[in-house]
Amino acid sequence: MPTTSSAPSSVQLHREALQRRTCADWANREYVELISGSIKRIADFLNAFDTSVRGRLSALDEKLTRMERKVDYLEARIAVNGEDRDEEEPSVSVAAPTQHQMNAAGMPDESEA
């Protein structure tokens, strides 16, 4: 029986199947490339965010430490002033900071604390 020209041959069917697989493979590769690029951008953002936040937290930690020192200093002055008022003769004398040891707000200079 002779084959009709309208029916595709096995070689042609095989070629079409290969073309479909190749197209599907390229589409899959493009999708993987898109996802990989997105993951890289997210990782870059997170690394930049981490660096930025670490710097900001370090600055805040320094400010908090300075404030804690000032609070400790003020509490000590209040305690000493309270003793001076309660006793006729104070047992401990605390010299007042000199003018160059005080900053504009009346707090001890941070280099002294």
C-alpha positions as CSV (number, residue, x, y, z in Angstrom):
1,M,0.0,0.0,0.0
2,P,1.4,3.3,-1.0
3,T,1.4,6.1,1.6
4,T,-0.6,9.2,0.8
5,S,1.2,12.6,0.6
6,S,-1.3,14.2,3.1
7,A,-0.2,12.0,6.0
8,P,2.9,13.2,7.7
9,S,5.9,10.9,7.6
10,S,7.6,9.6,10.8
11,V,10.6,11.8,10.1
12,Q,8.4,14.9,9.9
13,L,6.6,13.9,13.1
14,H,10.0,13.4,14.8
15,R,11.2,16.8,13.6
16,E,8.0,18.5,14.9
17,A,8.4,16.8,18.3
18,L,12.0,18.0,18.5
19,Q,10.9,21.6,17.6
20,R,8.2,21.5,20.3
21,R,10.7,20.2,23.0
22,T,13.2,22.8,21.9
23,C,10.7,25.7,22.2
24,A,9.5,24.4,25.6
25,D,13.2,24.1,26.7
26,W,13.9,27.7,25.7
27,A,10.7,29.0,27.5
28,N,11.8,27.1,30.6
29,R,15.3,28.5,30.4
30,E,13.9,32.1,30.1
31,Y,11.7,31.5,33.1
32,V,14.7,30.2,35.1
33,E,16.8,33.2,34.1
34,L,14.0,35.6,35.1
35,I,13.7,33.9,38.5
36,S,17.5,33.8,39.0
37,G,17.7,37.5,38.2
38,S,14.9,38.3,40.6
39,I,16.5,36.3,43.4
40,K,19.8,38.2,42.7
41,R,18.1,41.6,43.0
42,I,16.4,40.6,46.2
43,A,19.7,39.4,47.7
44,D,21.4,42.6,46.6
45,F,18.6,44.6,48.3
46,L,18.8,42.6,51.5
47,N,22.6,43.0,51.6
48,A,22.4,46.8,51.1
49,F,19.6,47.0,53.7
50,D,21.7,45.0,56.2
51,T,24.6,47.4,55.7
52,S,22.4,50.4,56.1
53,V,20.6,49.2,59.2
54,R,23.8,48.1,60.9
55,G,25.2,51.6,60.5
56,R,22.1,53.2,61.8
57,L,21.9,50.8,64.8
58,S,25.5,51.5,65.6
59,A,24.9,55.2,65.6
60,L,21.8,54.8,67.8
61,D,23.7,52.6,70.2
62,E,26.4,55.3,70.6
63,K,23.7,57.9,71.3
64,L,22.0,55.6,73.8
65,T,25.3,55.0,75.6
66,R,26.0,58.7,75.8
67,M,22.5,59.4,77.1
68,E,22.9,56.6,79.7
69,R,26.1,58.2,80.9
70,K,24.4,61.5,81.2
71,V,21.5,60.0,83.2
72,D,24.0,58.3,85.5
73,Y,25.9,61.6,86.0
74,L,22.6,63.4,86.7
75,E,21.4,60.8,89.2
76,A,24.8,61.0,91.0
77,R,24.5,64.8,91.2
78,I,20.9,64.6,92.5
79,A,22.0,62.0,95.1
80,V,24.9,64.2,96.2
81,N,22.7,67.3,96.3
82,G,20.1,65.4,98.4
83,E,22.8,64.3,100.8
84,D,24.0,67.9,101.2
85,R,20.5,69.0,102.1
86,D,19.9,66.2,104.6
87,E,23.2,66.4,106.4
88,E,24.7,69.5,108.0
89,E,28.2,68.3,107.0
90,P,28.5,66.3,103.8
91,S,30.7,63.3,104.1
92,V,31.6,63.3,100.4
93,S,32.4,66.5,98.5
94,V,31.9,66.4,94.8
95,A,33.6,69.2,92.8
96,A,31.3,70.9,90.3
97,P,32.5,70.4,86.7
98,T,34.5,73.3,85.3
99,Q,33.0,75.4,82.5
100,H,35.0,73.7,79.8
101,Q,33.7,70.3,81.1
102,M,30.1,71.3,80.5
103,N,28.5,71.5,77.1
104,A,25.8,74.0,76.1
105,A,23.0,72.0,77.8
106,G,24.8,71.9,81.1
107,M,25.7,68.3,80.7
108,P,29.2,67.0,81.3
109,D,31.3,66.9,78.1
110,E,31.0,63.5,76.5
111,S,34.8,63.2,76.3
112,E,34.8,63.4,80.1
113,A,32.0,60.8,80.7
